[in-house]
Amino acid sequence: MNVSIAIPTYNRAAEVEKTLATLAHLDLAGCPDHEILVIDNNSTDATPVVVERMTPLFGGRLRCVRETQQGLNHARNRAIQEARHEIVAYLDDDVDVDPKWLRHLSEAYASGDIAGVGGRAYLVYPGPKPQWLGESIEGLLTKVELGPKRRPAGVDEIYGVNLSFRKDWLHRAGGFRPDLDRVGTRLTGGGDDEMIRRVIALGGVMLYEPGAAVGHRVPPGRMRRKWFWNRCLWGGVTEARLWPNEQVTLYQLLRATWHVGLMSWRTFRAGLWNGPRSAVCFRQALNVATRTGIWAGLLSELWRRRWRGSRSSEPVTLTLPTSISPDRQPSTRESLESREVVLG
């Protein structure tokens, strides 16, 4: 089976160049045919120039496609439309791809009737890791480490940094939701999780393949506490958007308000006992950020769904002849009474 490698990007020409440089060194012995699609999502920097300069390294396999609708999931859906091969493999624009990545990815698909495969993603830091950045928080930097063996994977285990699907399953699921994930530099997310959830709900099998590995380069700007706070805040907003209608109620908004207060008290207590700059206090502060995001997201969804009488999202219909757009499968979320953000 052949693979279309899709790299959505927005104004990160230098990172794209590094990623393409690692893809130029893939070990292709015995591997299927492949192509590389750089999906330029309205970049105003030198992204097209970089891709054009590197095109000769790939023997006609590299293309740059312009997607004018702003948003990561618009770019992902454009990749489905442009892909010439049966597997669409998404990579972030800031990864170092292991030379045997393509071979291991192909082997995972050949192992059975597989809908999608997520690979390992280890972190490449720009310098020494801060003491407050514990292992339990590294997942916020999109670290994926599920052990040395191939195994089935579910939601919240594999991520869009290194994630692939059979194209026919992307068609059956109806494409990625444009209202989720990054738009420009906004730190919303959840599009990869929501797609995996829909594929599994439709009967698809997702695998984790440790051999299909990438190194995720951590920008210096993400080594600050403020970035993690914003990441958790927007993560909470995204979570509220995924809740089914019956859970978007004034009662749940009041419960969310209570949880913000509870997490704030726990953060204050952790600061007193362990110091305001301790790792323990920081983890609790991130719980405050997540709960605040859920509160803000619920308020927004109440306005959209209840008071304005509209949904925040609808199923996506791809403009391809074979596309199928089934009813969107809503996520099942636990009640706020029993659920707590797990950061370690």
C-alpha positions as CSV (number, residue, x, y, z in Angstrom):
1,M,0.0,0.0,0.0
2,N,1.2,3.5,-0.9
3,V,1.4,6.5,1.4
4,S,0.6,10.2,1.1
5,I,2.5,12.1,3.8
6,A,0.7,15.3,4.7
7,I,2.4,18.2,6.6
8,P,0.0,21.1,7.4
9,T,1.8,24.3,8.2
10,Y,1.3,28.0,8.9
11,N,4.2,30.5,8.9
12,R,6.9,28.0,10.0
13,A,9.2,27.8,7.0
14,A,12.3,27.1,9.0
15,E,10.6,24.1,10.8
16,V,9.2,22.8,7.5
17,E,12.7,22.8,6.0
18,K,14.1,20.8,8.9
19,T,11.3,18.3,8.7
20,L,11.7,17.8,4.9
21,A,15.4,17.4,5.4
22,T,14.7,14.3,7.6
23,L,12.2,13.0,5.2
24,A,14.8,13.2,2.4
25,H,16.7,10.5,4.3
26,L,14.0,7.9,4.6
27,D,15.1,4.3,4.1
28,L,13.1,3.3,1.1
29,A,14.4,-0.2,0.6
30,G,11.4,-2.4,0.2
31,C,9.0,0.4,1.0
32,P,5.9,1.3,-0.9
33,D,5.6,4.3,-3.1
34,H,4.9,7.6,-1.4
35,E,4.3,11.3,-1.9
36,I,4.8,14.3,0.4
37,L,2.2,17.1,0.6
38,V,3.0,20.3,2.3
39,I,-0.4,22.0,3.0
40,D,0.4,25.7,3.2
41,N,-2.4,27.2,5.3
42,N,-2.2,30.8,4.2
43,S,1.5,31.3,5.2
44,T,3.0,34.7,4.6
45,D,6.6,33.6,5.1
46,A,8.9,31.7,2.8
47,T,7.2,28.3,3.0
48,P,6.5,28.0,-0.7
49,V,10.1,29.0,-1.5
50,V,11.5,26.5,0.9
51,V,9.4,23.7,-0.6
52,E,10.4,24.7,-4.1
53,R,14.0,24.7,-3.2
54,M,13.8,21.2,-1.7
55,T,11.7,19.7,-4.4
56,P,14.7,18.2,-6.3
57,L,15.6,16.1,-3.3
58,F,12.4,14.0,-3.7
59,G,12.3,13.1,-7.3
60,G,8.9,14.5,-8.0
61,R,7.3,13.2,-4.8
62,L,7.0,16.6,-3.1
63,R,4.1,19.0,-3.7
64,C,3.1,22.3,-2.0
65,V,-0.7,22.8,-1.9
66,R,-2.2,26.1,-0.8
67,E,-5.3,25.9,1.5
68,T,-6.9,29.3,1.9
69,Q,-9.4,28.4,4.6
70,Q,-7.6,29.1,7.9
71,G,-7.4,26.3,10.4
72,L,-5.4,23.1,10.9
73,N,-8.4,20.8,10.2
74,H,-9.2,22.7,6.9
75,A,-5.6,21.8,5.9
76,R,-6.0,18.2,7.0
77,N,-9.2,17.9,5.0
78,R,-7.5,19.4,2.0
79,A,-4.8,16.7,2.3
80,I,-7.5,14.1,2.0
81,Q,-8.7,15.6,-1.2
82,E,-5.2,15.9,-2.7
83,A,-3.8,12.6,-1.6
84,R,-3.1,10.2,-4.4
85,H,-2.5,7.1,-2.3
86,E,-4.6,4.9,0.0
87,I,-2.9,5.9,3.3
88,V,-2.9,9.5,4.5
89,A,-0.1,10.0,7.1
90,Y,-0.2,13.3,9.0
91,L,3.0,14.8,10.5
92,D,3.5,18.0,12.4
93,D,5.7,20.5,10.7
94,D,8.3,20.4,13.5
95,V,9.3,16.7,13.7
96,D,12.5,14.7,12.9
97,V,11.4,11.6,11.1
98,D,13.2,8.4,11.9
99,P,14.7,6.8,8.7
100,K,12.7,3.6,9.2
101,W,9.4,5.4,9.9
102,L,7.8,4.6,6.5
103,R,8.8,0.9,6.7
104,H,7.3,0.4,10.2
105,L,4.2,2.3,9.2
106,S,3.6,0.1,6.2
107,E,4.2,-3.1,8.3
108,A,1.6,-2.0,10.8
109,Y,-1.0,-1.6,8.1
110,A,-0.1,-4.9,6.6
111,S,-0.6,-6.7,9.9
112,G,-4.4,-6.7,9.6
113,D,-7.6,-4.8,8.7
114,I,-6.4,-1.5,10.2
115,A,-8.2,1.8,10.0
116,G,-5.3,4.0,11.3
117,V,-1.9,4.0,12.9
118,G,-0.3,6.4,15.4
119,G,3.4,6.3,16.0
120,R,5.8,7.1,18.8
121,A,6.7,10.7,19.4
122,Y,9.6,11.6,21.7
123,L,10.6,15.1,22.7
124,V,13.6,17.0,21.4
125,Y,14.3,19.9,23.9
126,P,16.1,23.1,22.8
127,G,18.1,23.0,26.1
128,P,18.0,21.6,29.6
129,K,14.5,20.6,30.7
130,P,13.2,22.8,33.6
131,Q,12.8,21.1,36.9
132,W,9.1,22.0,37.1
133,L,8.4,20.2,33.8
134,G,7.8,16.7,35.1
135,E,7.1,13.6,33.0
136,S,3.4,13.8,33.8
137,I,3.2,17.2,32.0
138,E,5.2,16.2,28.9
139,G,2.1,14.9,27.3
140,L,1.0,18.6,26.8
141,L,4.0,18.9,24.5
142,T,2.6,15.9,22.4
143,K,4.8,13.2,23.7
144,V,3.6,9.7,22.7
145,E,5.2,6.8,24.5
146,L,3.1,3.6,24.9
147,G,5.9,1.1,25.2
148,P,8.0,-1.0,22.8
149,K,5.3,-3.2,21.3
150,R,2.7,-2.7,18.7
151,R,-0.8,-2.7,20.2
152,P,-4.4,-1.4,19.7
153,A,-4.7,2.3,20.7
154,G,-7.6,4.5,21.7
155,V,-8.5,8.1,22.2
156,D,-6.0,10.2,24.2
157,E,-3.2,7.7,23.4
158,I,-2.0,8.7,19.9
159,Y,-2.0,12.2,18.4
160,G,-1.9,14.2,15.2
161,V,1.9,14.8,15.5
162,N,2.3,11.3,14.0
163,L,-1.0,9.9,12.9
164,S,-2.3,8.2,9.8
165,F,-5.5,6.7,8.4
166,R,-6.7,4.8,5.5
167,K,-8.2,7.3,3.2
168,D,-11.5,5.4,2.9
169,W,-11.9,5.6,6.7
170,L,-11.5,9.3,6.6
171,H,-14.2,9.4,3.9
172,R,-16.5,7.3,6.0
173,A,-16.0,9.4,9.1
174,G,-16.7,12.6,7.1
175,G,-13.4,14.4,7.5
176,F,-12.0,16.5,10.4
177,R,-14.2,19.0,12.2
178,P,-13.1,22.6,11.2
179,D,-14.2,24.1,14.5
180,L,-11.6,22.1,16.4
181,D,-7.8,22.4,16.5
182,R,-5.5,25.2,15.7
183,V,-6.6,28.3,13.8
184,G,-3.5,30.5,13.2
185,T,-1.7,30.5,16.6
186,R,-4.8,29.8,18.8
187,L,-4.1,26.8,21.0
188,T,-7.4,25.0,20.6
189,G,-7.1,21.3,19.8
190,G,-9.1,18.0,19.8
191,G,-9.5,17.4,16.1
192,D,-7.3,14.3,16.1
193,D,-9.0,12.9,19.2
194,E,-12.5,13.5,17.8
195,M,-11.5,11.8,14.5
196,I,-10.1,8.8,16.3
197,R,-13.3,8.6,18.4
198,R,-15.5,8.6,15.3
199,V,-13.4,6.0,13.5
200,I,-13.5,3.6,16.5
201,A,-17.3,4.2,16.8
202,L,-17.7,3.2,13.2
203,G,-15.9,-0.1,13.9
204,G,-12.3,0.9,12.8
205,V,-9.2,-0.4,14.6
206,M,-6.5,2.0,15.5
207,L,-2.9,0.8,16.3
208,Y,0.1,2.2,18.1
209,E,3.3,1.4,16.2
210,P,6.5,2.3,18.2
211,G,8.8,1.8,15.2
212,A,7.1,4.6,13.3
213,A,8.9,7.2,15.4
214,V,9.4,10.9,15.2
215,G,11.2,13.4,17.4
216,H,9.0,16.3,18.2
217,R,11.1,19.5,18.4
218,V,10.1,21.7,21.4
219,P,10.3,25.4,20.6
220,P,11.9,27.6,23.2
221,G,8.6,29.5,23.6
222,R,7.0,26.4,25.0
223,M,9.4,26.1,27.8
224,R,7.6,28.7,29.8
225,R,4.8,28.1,32.4
226,K,2.5,30.6,30.7
227,W,2.5,28.5,27.5
228,F,1.3,25.4,29.5
229,W,-1.3,27.5,31.2
230,N,-2.7,28.6,27.9
231,R,-2.5,25.1,26.5
232,C,-4.6,23.7,29.3
233,L,-7.0,26.7,29.1
234,W,-7.7,26.1,25.4
235,G,-7.8,22.3,26.0
236,G,-10.7,22.9,28.4
237,V,-12.5,25.0,25.9
238,T,-12.1,22.3,23.3
239,E,-13.4,19.6,25.8
240,A,-16.6,21.6,26.4
241,R,-17.2,21.8,22.6
242,L,-17.1,18.0,22.4
243,W,-19.8,17.5,25.0
244,P,-23.2,16.2,23.8
245,N,-26.2,18.5,24.0
246,E,-27.7,16.8,27.1
247,Q,-24.6,17.7,29.1
248,V,-24.5,21.4,28.1
249,T,-26.7,22.7,30.8
250,L,-26.8,25.5,33.3
251,Y,-26.4,23.0,36.1
252,Q,-23.1,21.7,34.6
253,L,-22.0,25.4,34.2
254,L,-22.6,25.8,38.0
255,R,-20.7,22.6,38.6
256,A,-17.8,23.9,36.5
257,T,-17.8,27.1,38.5
258,W,-17.5,25.0,41.7
259,H,-14.6,23.0,40.3
260,V,-12.7,26.1,39.4
261,G,-13.0,27.2,43.0
262,L,-12.0,23.8,44.3
263,M,-8.9,23.6,42.0
264,S,-8.0,27.1,43.0
265,W,-8.1,26.2,46.7
266,R,-6.0,23.1,46.0
267,T,-3.4,25.2,44.2
268,F,-3.3,27.7,47.0
269,R,-2.8,24.9,49.5
270,A,-0.1,23.3,47.4
271,G,1.7,26.7,47.2
272,L,1.7,27.0,51.0
273,W,3.0,23.5,51.6
274,N,5.4,23.1,48.7
275,G,6.2,26.6,47.5
276,P,4.5,28.7,44.8
277,R,7.1,27.7,42.2
278,S,7.1,24.0,43.0
279,A,6.2,21.2,40.5
280,V,3.3,20.2,42.7
281,C,1.8,23.7,42.7
282,F,2.3,24.0,39.0
283,R,0.4,20.8,38.3
284,Q,-2.5,22.1,40.4
285,A,-2.4,25.4,38.6
286,L,-2.7,23.6,35.3
287,N,-5.9,21.9,36.7
288,V,-7.2,25.4,37.4
289,A,-6.5,26.4,33.8
290,T,-8.3,23.3,32.4
291,R,-11.3,23.8,34.6
292,T,-11.4,27.5,33.7
293,G,-11.4,26.5,30.0
294,I,-14.2,24.0,30.5
295,W,-16.2,26.8,32.3
296,A,-15.6,29.2,29.5
297,G,-16.4,26.6,26.8
298,L,-19.6,25.6,28.5
299,L,-20.7,29.2,28.7
300,S,-20.0,29.6,25.0
301,E,-21.8,26.4,24.1
302,L,-24.8,27.3,26.2
303,W,-25.0,30.5,24.2
304,R,-24.7,28.8,20.9
305,R,-26.7,25.6,21.5
306,R,-29.4,26.6,24.0
307,W,-29.9,30.3,23.8
308,R,-29.3,30.8,20.1
309,G,-30.6,27.4,19.2
310,S,-27.7,26.3,17.1
311,R,-25.0,23.7,17.4
312,S,-21.3,24.7,17.5
313,S,-20.4,22.1,14.9
314,E,-21.9,19.9,12.2
315,P,-20.5,16.8,10.4
316,V,-18.1,17.6,7.7
317,T,-18.8,16.6,4.1
318,L,-15.8,16.2,1.9
319,T,-16.2,17.3,-1.7
320,L,-15.0,14.0,-3.1
321,P,-17.2,11.6,-5.1
322,T,-16.8,8.7,-2.7
323,S,-17.2,10.7,0.5
324,I,-19.6,9.6,3.1
325,S,-20.8,11.9,5.9
326,P,-22.4,9.8,8.6
327,D,-24.0,11.3,11.7
328,R,-21.3,12.6,14.0
329,Q,-20.7,10.4,17.0
330,P,-20.8,12.6,20.1
331,S,-18.2,12.0,22.7
332,T,-19.3,10.5,26.0
333,R,-18.0,12.5,28.9
334,E,-18.2,11.7,32.5
335,S,-20.1,14.1,34.8
336,L,-18.1,16.9,36.4
337,E,-18.9,15.5,39.8
338,S,-16.6,12.5,39.2
339,R,-14.1,13.7,36.6
340,E,-10.8,15.3,37.5
341,V,-8.0,16.4,35.2
342,V,-5.1,14.0,35.5
343,L,-1.7,15.6,35.3
344,G,0.2,13.4,37.6
